[in-house]
Amino acid sequence: MKVRNFRSRISLGDMKHRSRFRRNLCSDPFASAALLAFLLLSSGAPIEAQTRAKPARSRSRAGRVQTGLDVLEAEKFAPLRGKHIGLITNHTGLDYQERTTINVLAHAPGVQVVALFSPEHGIAGHSDEKFSSSKDASTGLPIFSLYGDHLRPTDEMLQGIDALVFDVQDAGVRFYTYTSTMAYCMEEAAKRNIAFFVLDRPNPLNGDIVEGPMLDAEKTSFVAYYPLPVRYGLTIGELAQLFNTENHINAQLHVIPMKNWHRNYFFESTGRKWIPPSPNLRTLKGSLLYPGLEILQNAGVSVGRGTEAPFEEFGAPWINGEEVAAVLNAKSLPGVHFVNQPFIPVSGLYAGQHCGGVGVRLTDRFALRSMRVGLEIAAELHKKYPDHFDATKILLLLGNDSTIQQLQSGTPVGEIIASWAKDLAAYDAVRRRYFLYK
């Protein structure tokens, strides 16, 4: 592998900003080692309260990460032989040769795929609206929508199925709905004595860092299936195990683990191609900033939807980007730098309107704590623009009343984060029971 290929993979959409990329690479204390040895970068501390702890060095990679689908292929589909399959997947379900899970399983010996099920954004990953059931052009199989009239499979949809297989790339964030779709399908499978298989995939935000407040128990919903922190630090397979036990689903759960994946791997470390799991999570940088910036939108802030850089900028017609960027830079938040960056969204919130904006430059993914970034932005907007920014509206995704109350009362963000420590420590002890990887 040549150096230029390594650089293009870790930069992805950032190549539009080559000079800034080079500066960021040079400022990263591990970048030169990574570039020379093509090694994997490591993560930060496991608990938000330890935000300034130095990351451990990444383990040497024995080879490209093999997803659960790759492992299943290597096992010649033995766990699924003789079964009639319902496949829950989308465009992110690809093997190492970039063949779709649909086509791989449709041609797997001894396996009969009966139906397909699609989560939010559709089987092709392009939709931002609810969608109806349809038919797969390549196989002729029915595609049942789980983001339309139904959020979970019905008796009719599950007819003739004795195993459900889930293969979807998640975002590693509590309010990303793919995890709820998985859990709802597990519940329906458990009711009908249908086996449930999860083909595991990497957590793109790594499996070490746990961040954000815990969801209040009474606030469960489709964007908050179970009380977790916003950034929960588990793979989708590990999360399925936690849901199955802690939420007493009691499904016949089988996780096909990955090979060569370690907890301190960001997605860049996997050797896999990044496939945007939804239309606006286009880049790895955007996916890292997403947990913190996304909470702002319900409070009347554009988070870059309808621009070329979703989740890498925020703004509104009533924001002075230069002033807000200066205040945020004065806080010296680890891993990011803010710049004045006005924009005009072509769709979404404030479509066609000139927004005073702030660009968020990621300088160190190890040090970044995106939830802290999001709360610091929210605190500043609440203070500076109280007539425009309604802090109570970030509750939908943040899911924690105490955090909102502290934010409204002017409690420093550092103290708000410290108030999460006890709950995060308790959660960390629970999640470790379900680790499949070191």
N, C-alpha and C positions, 0 to 999 in steps of 0.2 A: 504493500500500500504506500503510495507516495504522499508526501507531506501536504501537497495541495488538496488531495482528496480528504485527508483528515480535517484540514481547515474548513473545507466546504461543508462537511457534515456537522461540525460543531457550531458553525455559524448559521446555517440554514437561511432564513429570511434576513439575517443581519448583514448579508453580503452587500446589500444596498448601501450599507454604511461601513465600507471596508476600513477606512482610516480609524474610525472609532473602535472597530473590532480589534485592530492591531494594538491600540492603546490599552484596551481592556485586557487583551491577552497578556501583554507585558506586565500589567499591574497585578495579575493573578499569581500568587506565590507558587502555585503548582503548575502553571501553564507550561513553562519550559520543560519540566520533567515529563509532562503529559505529551508534549509535542515530540520530544526526542524518542520516547519509548512507546508512544501510542497507548499509554496507560490510562486508567480510569480515574476520574476525579472523585473526591470523597465528599461526604456531607458534614453538616454541623452537628451540634449536640442534640440528644433525643428529646429534650424538654425545652419549651419556649423560654423558661426562666434562665436558661443557660445560653442565651443568644450570643455571647461573646466568646464562648469556648472555641478553641481552634479545632478544625476538622481533622480527623485521623486520615492518614494517607490511604489511598485506595489500594485494594488488593490487586495483584497482577491478574490480568484476564487470561484464563486458559484458552478461551475461544469465544466466538460470538455467542451471545445469549440465545439459548433455544427456548422458545415459548412452549406452553403446554401443547399447542397444536403440533409443533415440530417434534416434541417428545412422543405424542400420540402416533404420528406418522412412523417414527423410528420403531415403535412397538407394534407396528403393522395393525393398528386399530384394535388390538386385542380387547381392551375394556368395553368396546362398543359392538363387538361382533354379535350378530344375532338379534340386535335391538332395532326397534323402529323409533327413529330419532325426530325430535323437534329441535331445530337449531335456532338459538337466539344469537344473532350476530348483526354485523353491519360492515361497512367498507374497511374497518380497521382489522377485521379478521383475515389476516394474511399469514402464510408460512414464510420460511426463509427464502423461498424462491418467488415470493410475492404472488402465489396462487391463493385464491380466496378459500376460506374455510368451507363455503358453500360447495364449490367445485371439488375440493379435496374430499369432503365427506360424501358427496353425491356419487363419487367414483370409488369409494373405499370398499374393498371386498368384504362381504358379510355384513355390511351396514346399509340400512334402508332409511333414507331421509324422507319423512312424511310431510313436514311443513317447516316453514321459516317464520321467525318472529323478529320484528324490528323494534328497537328502542327509539327514543327521541332522535330527531334529525333524519330518520329514514334509513333504509338499507344502503343507500349510496352516500349518506352523510351530508346531503345538501340542503335539507329542509329546515327552516326556522319556524315552521307552523305545524299544527296538528295535521295528520295525514291519514288516509284511508288504507284499508287492506288492498292488496293487489296480487300480481303474479310475477314470478321471477322469469325473465326472458330466456335465460340460459338453460334452466332446468325444467321450467313449466310448473314449479312448485308454488303453492299459495304462500304469500307473504302476509302474515297477520300483523296489523299495526298494534303496538302497545303504547302508542302516543296519539290516541284519537278518541273514539267512543269508549275504548277499553284501555285501562292501564295494566291489566293482568290477563293472562289467558283464560278463556272460558271453557266449559265442557265441550262445546262444539269444536273449538280450536284444538283441543287436546285429544280428540277422538283418534284412536288407533296408535297412540304414542305411548311407549313404555320407558322412554328416557329423554330428558331435556339436556341439551348441551349448550353452555354459555361461553361464547368467545367474542369478547368486546374489549377494546383498549379503554381503560378508565383514565380520568384526569387526576386522581388522588385527592379529590376535594369532596367534602361531605355533601354539598348542595348540588353536585353534578348528578343528574338523574339516572345515569346508567346503573348505579349501585342500587337504587330503589327498584328499578325494573328487575334486576337480578333477584333481589329479596322477595318481591311480589311473586315472581315465577317459582322461587323455592317454596313459598307458602302454598301455592296452588299444586305444586308437585307433591308436597308432603300430604296434602288432603287426599290425593288420589293414588298414593303409593307408587309414584313415578320416580325413578332414580334421577338424580340431578348431578351433572358433570360440569365442572368449571375448568376450562383450559386456561391456565394462569398466564398472566402477562405482567410486565414491569409496572411498578408505580413510577411515573415519570418524574415525580418530585422526590424520589428516593424513599427508602423504608426506615430511615433513622429519625427524621425530624418530625416531631409532633407539635402542632401549633394551633393557636386560636382557642376561644372559649368552648366549653362543652355545651352541647345543645340542651336546653331545658327539657326535662322529661315530657312535659305536656305539649311540646311544640313539634311533635313528629308530623310529617307530611310527605308528599311526593318529593320535595326538595330537602327532606330531613328524615330519613327512614328510622334512624336509631340514634340515641344520645352518643355522639362522637364529637371530638374537636373538629374544627374545620379541615385541618390537614392531619389525617389520621395515621399516616405512616405504616400502611399495610398494602400488600398486593391485593388484587381483586379476589384471588383464591383464599388468601388469609382472612380477608374481610368476610367472605362467605362462611368460613368456619366460625368466626366470631358471631355473626348473625345467627347462624344455625343453632349454636349453643346458648349464647347469652339472651337471645330473643325467643328461645324455646320453639324454634320452627320445627326441629326434629325431622328434617328431610333426609333421604338416603343420599347424603352428599359425598361426592368423590372429586377431589381436586387433583388434576394432572399437573404436577409442579414443573417449573422451568429448570433448566440446567445452566450453570455458569453465571447466575445472577446473585448479587450480594446486596445487602441492605444499603450500603453507602453509594450505590450507583444512581446517578441521575441518568436520564434517558440517553444522553450523549455517550455514556459509558457502555451501552449495550451492543453497539455495532449494528443496530437496526435502523431502518429508515423511519423517520418521523412521519406518521400519517395523521393529519389533523383530525382528532376525534369528533369535532364539530366545526361548523363553518368559521367561527371566529377564533378558535384556538389554533391559529395558523403556524405559529413558531414556538420553539421551545422556550424562548425568552418570555413570550406572552403567557405560556402555560405556567411559568414560575411566578409571574406577577398576578395571575388571574385570581387566586384565593383572596388577596387583599383588595384589589381594585373592583372586582365584581360586586362587592357588597355596597358600593357607592351608588349604583345605578338607580335603585329604588328611591333614593333620596334626591333624584333630579340631576344627576351628574352623568354626562356621557362618558363611557369608558372606552371610547374608540370604535364602537360598532359603527359600521358604515364608513370607516376610513381604512387606510392601508396598514394601520398598526393597532388592531384591537388589543386592549389590556396592556399596551405599552404607552398609553397617554390617557389623560382625562381632561374634561373641561365642560364649560357651559357658557352661554352668552353673558352671564353675570359674573364670570370669574376673570380676575386680572392675573393672567398666567405668570407674568414677570414677578409680581409681588408674592404670589403663592410659592413659586419655585424657590425664591430667595429665602422665605421663612422655613421651608422644608429642608433646604440645604444647610441652614444654620443648625438644624438638629443633628447633623452628622449621622444619619441613619446608615448602618452597615449595609454594604452591598449595592447601594443605589445612588444615583445623582439625578437631580431634577433640572430641566431646562424649560425656558419659555417656548411654547410650541402651539400657536393657534391653529385651528383646523375647522373644516366645514364637512360634517358627515353627509354622505349622499343618501343614507337611509338610517332608520332607527331614531333614537332620541335626538331632537334638534336637527333633523334632516334639513339640509339646505340653509342652515343658519350658521353665521360666523360665531365660533366658540373661542373665548379666551381659554387657552389650553396649556397643559404642563406635560412634557414628555418625561418618561421615566426610563433612565438609562441603567441597565443592569451592569454592575461592575464586578460583582463577586457572588456567584450563586451559592457558595458555601456560607457566606455571612448573611445573605438575604433572609429576612423574616417578613414574608409578604403580608401577614396579618398585622404586624406592627406598622408596616408602611401604610396599609389601608386605614388603620385607626388614627395614625398621625395625620393623614390627609383629612379624614372625617372630623377630627378635633379642630383642625385649622379652619375648615369650611364652616363648621358650626359656630366658631368664634367670630369669623370675619364676615359671614353672610347669613346671619340668623333668619332673615326674611325669605331666603331662597332654599337653604339647606335644612331639611327636616331630619334630624338624627334618628328619630323614632322609626323611620321607614327602612333603616338598614337592619332592623330586627328580623325581617323575614328570612334573610340568609344567615345573619350572624347567630340568631337563635338563642340569645342569652340576655334576659332582662337586666341583670345586674350590670353587665357591660354597658348597655345603653344608658342606664341611669347614671353611672359614673361619668360617661362621656358627656351627658347633658349638664352635669353639675360641675364640669371643668376639672375633674380629677386627671392628673398627669397620666399620659398613656403608659409610662413605665409602671406606675402603681396599678393601673388596670390590669396590665399583663401579669404583674406579681400576684394579683388576686386569683389568677387561674391556676397557680402552681399546685395547690393541694388536689384539685380535681384532675389535673393533667397527670400528676404522679400516680393517682389511683387508676386512671385509665391505662397508663403505661404498663402497670403491673398486669392488668387484664390482657392487653393486646399481646404481650410476650408469650402468653399461653398458646397463641395460634401461629407463632413464627414457623415458617417452612424453610427459612434461609438465614444464614449468618451475616 
